[in-house]
Amino acid sequence: MTYYSSVFLFITSLLSTFGLSIPPTTFPNCPKGWSHDEPGRTCYHLARRRMKLPEAHAYCHKLIPDGSAHVLRVECGGENDYISGLVKGHSDKVWIDARARFDIVDGSAGLFGPGFVYRWPNGKIVRYQNWADGNGLDEIGTSNKCVTIKSDGQWVNANCTTTAAVICEKKLHRPYSKFCPKHWVYNKETQSCYRTISKTNMTILEADNKCFDYGFEHRQDAMLTSIGSESENQFVMNLAKEKDANFEFIYLGGYGRSRNGNKWHWMDGSEFNYLNWDRGMPFGRRALAVLVMNKRGKWINHYADKILSQYNAVAVCKFKS
C-alpha cells in the first residue's frame, strides 16, 4: 500500500467515525451527445424524433453497447426540474417510461387495495409524480395508461400507441459508492444503503412513507427493504438489533396474498426468489397482506393498516447505492 493510499484510508476512517464521508470528486464522462444532471448520477440523451414507446425502448437500448440505457424514469422533484430544463422550448411531449397497471398496491394513495397503480418496467412503484390538472390515476381510461412529460415539467396521461419525443437515460456509478449518506449504512454485497426507523404507533404504510422522505433528502427513491438472500436477511436483522435490542418485529417491503407464498412481491421491484417463511406462513384469508420479520429472523404476514410498533417494531429502509 502506498503512502497516499494509507493517508486516504486513515482520513475516510476518521470521517466515518463522525458519520461523514468523502464525496465523489469526479464522475465518468457521459457519452458524446449526452448531458449530465450534476447533483444526480445520470446521463440523458434527448432524441427529438417522435416514436412509439416500443420503438423508444429499442432506440435507447441500442444507444449504449452494453444496453444499459433506457427510456426516462423520473424519481424525484430535482430530476423532474432538470428534465423540464432539458426539453424547454421543445413543443413535443416526451415519454416517461411508466405505465398504469391494475394491481393490489395503490402507491399513490398510500393504500393497499385493488386498483390502478403506475409502475416502472422493473415493477417498481412510481412514487414521485407531477401530474397536470385533469391527469393522473383518476383519469385513466382504456387507452391512456402511459405517461408523457411537458416542457413545464407536468405529467400527462397518454395513449400508449401514440408517438412522442424520447429521452434516454444511463445511470453513472460513483467512484466511492460504498459511502452512504449520514445515518445510512452500506452493504457491500447488495451495493445498497439502509436506514432504520423506530417510532411508536407506526403502521407499515407510515413507515414506508418515512423511508420515502428520508431518501428524498438525498434524491434517492428509498422504500422498505427487500431481502434477496440469507446474508441480507441477517444483515437487516442485525441493523434492527442495533436500533432496538428488544425488537419483536421488523417491517419489510413485501406484499402479497396471505395464503399463497407464490404470490408475493417486493415494493422495489426485486425478484421475490429468496424465501424465509416461519412455520405455517403465510397464513390467513386476506388477499392483501404485507411482510414482517420476527425476532428469530423468520417472515410472517401482517396487515398494512395494523400497528405493530407497540411491540417494539423497527422499520428498515433501503435504496440502491
TIGU-645264 format. One record per residue (C-alpha): residue number from 1; x, y, z. Coordinates in Angstrom, 1 decimal. Each point is the difference from the previous one (the first is absolute). Layout:
! residues N
[pt NUM; [X; Y; Z]]
...
END
This chain:
! residues 321
[pt 1; [0.0; 0.0; 0.0]]
[pt 2; [1.3; 3.4; -1.0]]
[pt 3; [0.5; 3.0; 2.4]]
[pt 4; [-2.9; 1.8; -1.6]]
[pt 5; [-2.3; -3.0; 0.2]]
[pt 6; [0.7; -0.3; 3.7]]
[pt 7; [-0.8; 3.7; 0.6]]
[pt 8; [-3.2; -0.4; -2.0]]
[pt 9; [-1.1; -3.0; 2.0]]
[pt 10; [0.8; 1.8; 3.3]]
[pt 11; [-2.0; 3.1; -1.0]]
[pt 12; [-3.0; -2.0; -1.2]]
[pt 13; [0.1; -2.0; 3.2]]
[pt 14; [0.2; 3.1; 2.1]]
[pt 15; [-2.9; 1.7; -1.8]]
[pt 16; [-2.2; -3.1; 0.3]]
[pt 17; [0.4; 0.1; 3.7]]
[pt 18; [-1.9; 3.3; 0.0]]
[pt 19; [-2.6; -1.2; -2.5]]
[pt 20; [1.7; 1.8; -3.0]]
[pt 21; [1.4; -1.2; -3.2]]
[pt 22; [2.1; 1.3; -2.9]]
[pt 23; [-2.3; 0.9; -2.9]]
[pt 24; [0.9; -1.2; -3.5]]
[pt 25; [2.3; 2.5; -1.6]]
[pt 26; [-0.6; -1.1; -3.6]]
[pt 27; [-2.5; -1.8; -2.1]]
[pt 28; [0.7; -2.1; -3.1]]
[pt 29; [-0.6; 2.1; -3.1]]
[pt 30; [-3.4; -0.3; -1.6]]
[pt 31; [0.0; -1.4; -3.6]]
[pt 32; [0.3; 2.6; -2.7]]
[pt 33; [-3.2; 1.9; -0.6]]
[pt 34; [-1.3; -0.8; 3.5]]
[pt 35; [-0.6; 2.5; 2.8]]
[pt 36; [0.6; -0.4; 3.7]]
[pt 37; [-2.2; 0.9; 3.0]]
[pt 38; [2.9; 1.2; 2.2]]
[pt 39; [-1.6; -0.6; 3.4]]
[pt 40; [-1.2; -3.4; -1.1]]
[pt 41; [1.7; -2.9; -1.6]]
[pt 42; [-1.7; -0.4; -3.4]]
[pt 43; [0.8; 0.9; -3.6]]
[pt 44; [-2.8; 1.0; -2.3]]
[pt 45; [-0.4; -0.1; -3.8]]
[pt 46; [-2.9; 1.9; -1.7]]
[pt 47; [-1.2; -1.4; -3.3]]
[pt 48; [-2.5; 2.4; -1.7]]
[pt 49; [-1.2; -2.6; -2.4]]
[pt 50; [-3.5; -1.1; 1.0]]
[pt 51; [-0.3; -3.7; 0.7]]
[pt 52; [-2.5; -2.5; 1.4]]
[pt 53; [1.0; -1.3; 3.5]]
[pt 54; [1.3; -3.4; -1.2]]
[pt 55; [2.1; 1.7; -2.6]]
[pt 56; [1.4; 2.3; 2.7]]
[pt 57; [0.9; -3.0; 2.1]]
[pt 58; [2.0; -1.5; -2.9]]
[pt 59; [1.6; 3.3; -0.9]]
[pt 60; [1.3; 0.7; 3.5]]
[pt 61; [1.2; -3.6; 0.4]]
[pt 62; [2.1; 0.3; -3.1]]
[pt 63; [1.6; 3.3; 0.9]]
[pt 64; [2.4; -1.5; 2.5]]
[pt 65; [2.0; -3.2; -1.0]]
[pt 66; [-0.8; -1.7; 3.3]]
[pt 67; [-3.7; 0.7; -0.3]]
[pt 68; [0.0; 2.0; 3.3]]
[pt 69; [-2.0; 2.9; -1.2]]
[pt 70; [-3.8; 0.1; 0.3]]
[pt 71; [-2.9; 2.3; -0.5]]
[pt 72; [-0.4; 2.9; 2.5]]
[pt 73; [-1.1; -0.8; 3.6]]
[pt 74; [-0.5; 3.0; 2.2]]
[pt 75; [0.5; -0.8; 3.7]]
[pt 76; [0.1; 3.3; 1.9]]
[pt 77; [-0.9; 3.7; -0.4]]
[pt 78; [3.6; 1.1; -0.6]]
[pt 79; [0.3; -2.4; -3.0]]
[pt 80; [-3.4; 1.2; -1.2]]
[pt 81; [1.2; 3.6; 0.0]]
[pt 82; [3.1; -1.0; -1.9]]
[pt 83; [-2.0; -1.8; -2.7]]
[pt 84; [-2.3; 3.0; -0.3]]
[pt 85; [3.1; 2.2; -0.7]]
[pt 86; [1.3; -2.6; -2.5]]
[pt 87; [-3.1; 0.1; -2.1]]
[pt 88; [-0.7; 3.7; 0.4]]
[pt 89; [-1.1; 1.5; -3.3]]
[pt 90; [-0.8; -3.5; -1.4]]
[pt 91; [-3.6; -0.1; -1.1]]
[pt 92; [-0.4; -3.7; 0.2]]
[pt 93; [-0.8; -2.0; 3.1]]
[pt 94; [2.6; -2.6; 1.0]]
[pt 95; [-0.6; -3.6; 1.2]]
[pt 96; [0.4; -0.9; 3.6]]
[pt 97; [0.3; -3.8; 0.2]]
[pt 98; [-2.8; -0.6; 2.5]]
[pt 99; [-3.2; -1.9; -0.6]]
[pt 100; [-3.2; -0.4; 2.0]]
[pt 101; [-0.7; -3.6; 1.0]]
[pt 102; [-2.8; -1.5; 1.9]]
[pt 103; [1.6; -1.2; 3.2]]
[pt 104; [-0.6; -0.5; 3.7]]
[pt 105; [2.2; 2.9; 1.1]]
[pt 106; [-1.0; 3.6; -0.5]]
[pt 107; [3.3; 1.7; 0.7]]
[pt 108; [-1.4; 3.5; -0.9]]
[pt 109; [-2.8; -0.2; 2.6]]
[pt 110; [2.2; -1.7; 2.6]]
[pt 111; [-2.6; -2.8; 0.3]]
[pt 112; [0.1; -3.7; -0.6]]
[pt 113; [-3.0; -0.9; -2.2]]
[pt 114; [-0.9; -1.0; -3.5]]
[pt 115; [0.2; 2.7; -2.6]]
[pt 116; [2.3; 1.6; -2.5]]
[pt 117; [3.6; 1.0; 0.9]]
[pt 118; [2.8; 1.4; -2.0]]
[pt 119; [3.1; -2.2; -0.2]]
[pt 120; [3.4; 0.1; -1.7]]
[pt 121; [0.9; -2.9; -2.4]]
[pt 122; [1.8; -1.8; 2.8]]
[pt 123; [-3.2; 0.0; 2.1]]
[pt 124; [1.1; 2.7; 2.4]]
[pt 125; [-2.8; 2.4; 1.1]]
[pt 126; [0.1; 3.5; -1.5]]
[pt 127; [0.1; 2.0; 3.3]]
[pt 128; [0.9; 3.6; -1.1]]
[pt 129; [-2.7; 1.4; -2.4]]
[pt 130; [-0.7; 3.5; -1.4]]
[pt 131; [-3.3; -0.2; -1.8]]
[pt 132; [-1.5; 2.9; -1.9]]
[pt 133; [-3.6; 0.8; 1.0]]
[pt 134; [-2.5; -2.5; -1.4]]
[pt 135; [2.6; -2.8; -0.2]]
[pt 136; [1.2; -2.9; 2.2]]
[pt 137; [-1.5; -3.2; 1.5]]
[pt 138; [-3.5; 1.4; 0.1]]
[pt 139; [0.0; 0.7; -3.8]]
[pt 140; [1.2; -3.4; -1.2]]
[pt 141; [-2.1; -1.4; -2.9]]
[pt 142; [0.5; -3.0; -2.2]]
[pt 143; [2.5; 1.6; -2.3]]
[pt 144; [1.9; 2.6; 2.1]]
[pt 145; [2.0; -2.1; 2.4]]
[pt 146; [3.4; 1.4; -1.0]]
[pt 147; [1.6; 3.3; 1.0]]
[pt 148; [1.7; 3.0; -1.7]]
[pt 149; [1.7; 3.1; 1.5]]
[pt 150; [-0.5; 3.5; -1.4]]
[pt 151; [2.7; 2.7; -0.2]]
[pt 152; [-1.4; 1.6; 3.2]]
[pt 153; [0.7; -3.3; 1.9]]
[pt 154; [-3.6; -1.0; 0.4]]
[pt 155; [-1.1; -3.6; -0.7]]
[pt 156; [-2.8; -0.9; -2.4]]
[pt 157; [-1.9; -3.2; -0.6]]
[pt 158; [0.8; -1.4; -3.5]]
[pt 159; [-1.3; -2.5; -2.4]]
[pt 160; [2.6; -2.8; 0.0]]
[pt 161; [-0.3; -0.4; -3.8]]
[pt 162; [0.7; 3.6; -0.8]]
[pt 163; [3.5; 1.6; -0.7]]
[pt 164; [2.1; 2.4; 2.0]]
[pt 165; [3.6; 1.2; 0.3]]
[pt 166; [2.4; -2.1; 2.0]]
[pt 167; [2.5; 0.5; 2.8]]
[pt 168; [2.4; -2.9; 0.6]]
[pt 169; [1.8; -0.2; 3.4]]
[pt 170; [3.0; -1.8; 1.3]]
[pt 171; [1.0; -0.3; 3.6]]
[pt 172; [3.5; 0.9; 1.1]]
[pt 173; [1.9; -1.7; 2.7]]
[pt 174; [1.7; 2.1; 2.6]]
[pt 175; [3.7; -0.8; 0.6]]
[pt 176; [-0.6; -0.3; 3.7]]
[pt 177; [-3.4; -1.7; 0.0]]
[pt 178; [0.7; -1.8; 3.3]]
[pt 179; [-0.7; 3.3; 1.8]]
[pt 180; [-3.7; 0.5; 0.9]]
[pt 181; [-1.5; 3.3; 1.3]]
[pt 182; [0.2; 0.7; 3.7]]
[pt 183; [-2.3; -2.3; 2.0]]
[pt 184; [0.1; -2.7; -2.8]]
[pt 185; [2.0; -3.2; 0.1]]
[pt 186; [1.7; -1.5; -3.1]]
[pt 187; [-0.3; -3.8; -0.9]]
[pt 188; [2.8; -1.0; -2.4]]
[pt 189; [-1.8; -3.2; -1.1]]
[pt 190; [-3.2; 1.8; -1.1]]
[pt 191; [1.7; 3.4; -0.8]]
[pt 192; [-2.8; 1.6; 1.8]]
[pt 193; [-0.5; 2.5; 2.9]]
[pt 194; [-2.3; -0.8; 3.0]]
[pt 195; [-1.5; 2.1; 2.8]]
[pt 196; [-2.1; -1.1; 3.0]]
[pt 197; [-3.1; 1.7; 1.4]]
[pt 198; [-1.5; -0.6; 3.5]]
[pt 199; [-3.1; 2.0; 0.8]]
[pt 200; [-3.0; -0.7; 2.2]]
[pt 201; [-3.4; -0.7; -1.6]]
[pt 202; [1.3; -0.3; -3.5]]
[pt 203; [-1.7; -2.1; -2.7]]
[pt 204; [2.0; -1.6; -2.8]]
[pt 205; [-1.4; 2.6; -2.4]]
[pt 206; [1.2; 2.9; 2.1]]
[pt 207; [3.4; -1.7; 0.3]]
[pt 208; [0.3; -0.2; -3.8]]
[pt 209; [-1.0; 3.6; -0.4]]
[pt 210; [2.7; 0.9; 2.5]]
[pt 211; [2.5; -2.0; -2.0]]
[pt 212; [-1.0; 2.0; -3.1]]
[pt 213; [0.5; 3.3; 1.9]]
[pt 214; [3.5; -1.0; 1.2]]
[pt 215; [1.0; -1.1; -3.5]]
[pt 216; [-1.4; 3.2; -1.5]]
[pt 217; [2.5; 2.0; 2.0]]
[pt 218; [2.7; -1.6; -2.1]]
[pt 219; [-1.8; -0.3; -3.3]]
[pt 220; [-0.4; -3.7; 0.5]]
[pt 221; [-3.2; -2.1; -0.3]]
[pt 222; [0.2; -1.8; 3.4]]
[pt 223; [-2.6; -2.4; 1.2]]
[pt 224; [-0.5; -2.8; 2.4]]
[pt 225; [2.7; -2.6; -0.6]]
[pt 226; [-0.1; -3.0; -2.3]]
[pt 227; [2.0; -3.1; 1.0]]
[pt 228; [1.7; -2.1; -2.6]]
[pt 229; [2.2; -2.4; 2.0]]
[pt 230; [0.6; -1.6; 3.3]]
[pt 231; [2.9; 2.3; 0.6]]
[pt 232; [-2.1; 3.1; -0.7]]
[pt 233; [-2.7; -1.4; 2.3]]
[pt 234; [2.6; -0.2; 2.8]]
[pt 235; [1.4; 3.5; -0.8]]
[pt 236; [-3.5; 1.5; 0.3]]
[pt 237; [-0.6; -1.8; 3.3]]
[pt 238; [3.3; 1.2; 1.4]]
[pt 239; [-0.9; 3.6; -1.0]]
[pt 240; [-3.3; -0.3; 1.9]]
[pt 241; [1.8; -1.4; 3.1]]
[pt 242; [2.3; 3.1; -0.1]]
[pt 243; [-3.0; 2.3; -0.1]]
[pt 244; [-1.9; -1.9; 2.7]]
[pt 245; [1.5; -3.1; 1.7]]
[pt 246; [-3.5; -1.0; 1.2]]
[pt 247; [-1.7; 0.2; -3.4]]
[pt 248; [-2.7; -2.5; -0.7]]
[pt 249; [-0.9; 0.8; -3.7]]
[pt 250; [1.8; 1.6; -3.0]]
[pt 251; [-2.1; 1.7; -2.7]]
[pt 252; [1.0; -1.3; -3.5]]
[pt 253; [-1.0; 1.2; -3.5]]
[pt 254; [-1.8; -3.2; -1.0]]
[pt 255; [-3.7; -0.3; -0.9]]
[pt 256; [-2.2; -2.8; -1.3]]
[pt 257; [-2.8; -2.5; 0.7]]
[pt 258; [-0.3; -1.3; 3.5]]
[pt 259; [-0.4; -3.6; -0.9]]
[pt 260; [2.2; -0.3; -3.1]]
[pt 261; [3.7; 0.2; 0.4]]
[pt 262; [0.5; 0.1; -3.8]]
[pt 263; [-2.0; 3.3; -0.4]]
[pt 264; [2.3; 2.3; 1.9]]
[pt 265; [2.1; 3.0; -1.3]]
[pt 266; [2.5; 2.6; 1.2]]
[pt 267; [-1.0; 3.6; -0.2]]
[pt 268; [3.4; 0.9; -1.7]]
[pt 269; [-0.6; -2.4; -2.9]]
[pt 270; [2.6; -2.5; 1.1]]
[pt 271; [-0.7; -3.7; -0.8]]
[pt 272; [-1.7; -1.8; 2.9]]
[pt 273; [2.3; -3.0; -0.2]]
[pt 274; [1.4; -0.4; 3.5]]
[pt 275; [-2.6; -1.3; 2.5]]
[pt 276; [0.3; -0.2; 3.7]]
[pt 277; [-3.6; -0.6; 1.2]]
[pt 278; [-0.6; -1.1; 3.6]]
[pt 279; [-1.8; -3.3; 0.6]]
[pt 280; [-3.6; 0.2; -1.2]]
[pt 281; [0.5; 3.2; -1.9]]
[pt 282; [-1.4; 1.7; -2.0]]
[pt 283; [-3.2; -0.3; 1.9]]
[pt 284; [-3.5; 1.5; -0.1]]
[pt 285; [-2.8; 0.7; -2.5]]
[pt 286; [0.8; 3.5; -1.1]]
[pt 287; [0.9; 0.6; -3.6]]
[pt 288; [2.1; 3.0; 1.0]]
[pt 289; [2.8; -0.3; 2.6]]
[pt 290; [3.5; 1.4; 0.8]]
[pt 291; [3.1; -1.6; 1.3]]
[pt 292; [1.8; 0.3; 3.3]]
[pt 293; [2.9; -1.9; 1.6]]
[pt 294; [-0.1; -1.3; 3.5]]
[pt 295; [2.8; 0.0; 2.5]]
[pt 296; [1.2; -3.4; -1.1]]
[pt 297; [0.5; 1.3; -3.5]]
[pt 298; [-3.0; -1.8; -1.5]]
[pt 299; [-2.7; 1.6; -2.1]]
[pt 300; [-3.7; 0.3; 0.8]]
[pt 301; [-2.8; 1.8; -1.8]]
[pt 302; [-1.7; 3.0; 1.6]]
[pt 303; [-2.5; 2.7; -1.1]]
[pt 304; [1.0; 3.5; -1.3]]
[pt 305; [-2.5; 1.9; 2.2]]
[pt 306; [0.9; -1.7; 3.3]]
[pt 307; [2.4; 1.5; 2.5]]
[pt 308; [2.9; -2.2; 1.2]]
[pt 309; [2.3; 2.6; 1.5]]
[pt 310; [-1.5; -0.5; 3.5]]
[pt 311; [1.9; -3.4; -0.3]]
[pt 312; [3.4; 1.7; -0.5]]
[pt 313; [-0.1; 0.0; -3.7]]
[pt 314; [2.8; 1.3; -2.2]]
[pt 315; [-0.3; 1.0; -3.7]]
[pt 316; [2.9; -0.4; -2.3]]
[pt 317; [0.3; 2.3; -3.1]]
[pt 318; [2.2; -0.7; -3.0]]
[pt 319; [1.2; 1.5; -3.3]]
[pt 320; [2.4; -1.1; -2.6]]
[pt 321; [3.3; 1.9; 0.4]]
END
